[in-house]
């Protein structure tokens, strides 16, 4: 059992290890959506940390007692439990040992401290330390060479288009909307217009910039997709022939699906957070932001073009 409740990108850091463990042991992953939905495509079982009684793990007096430990969310009796959570008082670890008295329970910080080890490799090494038969280096090498997550079947229209995500969970990681508008215009000049115009993912983090992208949509330069649920997001990514985004969960998702991905890094460390996948290019912040749209355009040109689509 792997317990890692976090945002989309953090949750996906367990994907290389889960793939490496396939066929070697039964893996139940406990986490939160939307990442849980995507890991359900590869794990043997999943449980939602927000449902089924998992909240009881955090209470000192609600697990155990005369009738023994209980938690309605438990589906299996694991031999090993690895939890990536802060537990300064030891309550969580104690409750997990009560709940799974026959299991080896190991607690780990969610992120590596004082090192530049990639978070996915750190996760795999922790799982190995917890006794799981994962090979950390093999897991990352494999994840870098082939898609980890499947695409949905092609839709009836059979169209493909560039997909852009101009936001992330942290504003300091984001380029301003005008950079993304220039990227849209570069794609338009390459022939990506009409039905194959760039799609723009606009979620809660991009609400302030939505009006600027709406003007681009009104002019016919792009199409906006607003606040997608996880199933629709999966479909939209499956139809995309190219993806560009910041250091965000959606960028990690696109990379793991094997979509040609341009990851635009500003204030985060690619040594820790570089998206993992077979077709990933990291673009670091340079002195001249004006060069960025053309760089992204060249990456798109290397992967496809309107003629191919």
GICOR-V971652 format. One record per residue. OMEGA is omega as a letter, one per 30 degrees, with the letter a starting at -180 (999 if undefined). Layout:
OMEGA
OMEGA
This chain:
l
l
a
l
a
l
a
a
a
l
a
l
l
a
l
l
a
l
a
a
a
l
a
l
l
a
l
l
l
a
a
l
g
a
a
l
a
l
l
l
a
l
l
a
l
l
a
a
a
a
l
l
l
l
a
l
a
a
a
a
a
l
a
a
a
a
l
a
l
l
a
a
a
l
a
l
a
l
l
l
l
a
l
a
l
a
a
a
l
a
a
l
l
l
l
l
l
a
a
a
a
a
l
a
l
l
a
l
a
a
l
a
l
a
l
l
l
a
l
l
l
l
a
l
l
l
l
l
l
l
l
a
l
l
a
a
l
a
a
l
l
a
l
a
a
l
l
a
a
l
l
l
a
l
a
a
l
a
l
a
l
l
a
l
a
a
l
l
a
a
a
l
a
l
a
a
a
l
a
l
l
l
l
a
l
l
l
a
l
l
l
a
l
a
a
l
a
l
a
l
l
l
a
a
a
a
a
a
a
a
l
l
l
l
l
l
l
l
l
a
a
l
a
l
a
l
a
l
a
a
l
l
l
l
a
l
a
a
a
l
a
a
l
l
l
l
a
l
a
l
l
a
l
a
a
l
l
l
l
a
l
a
a
a
l
a
l
a
l
l
l
a
l
l
a
l
a
a
a
l
l
l
a
l
l
a
a
l
a
l
a
a
l
l
l
l
l
l
l
a
l
a
a
l
a
l
l
a
999
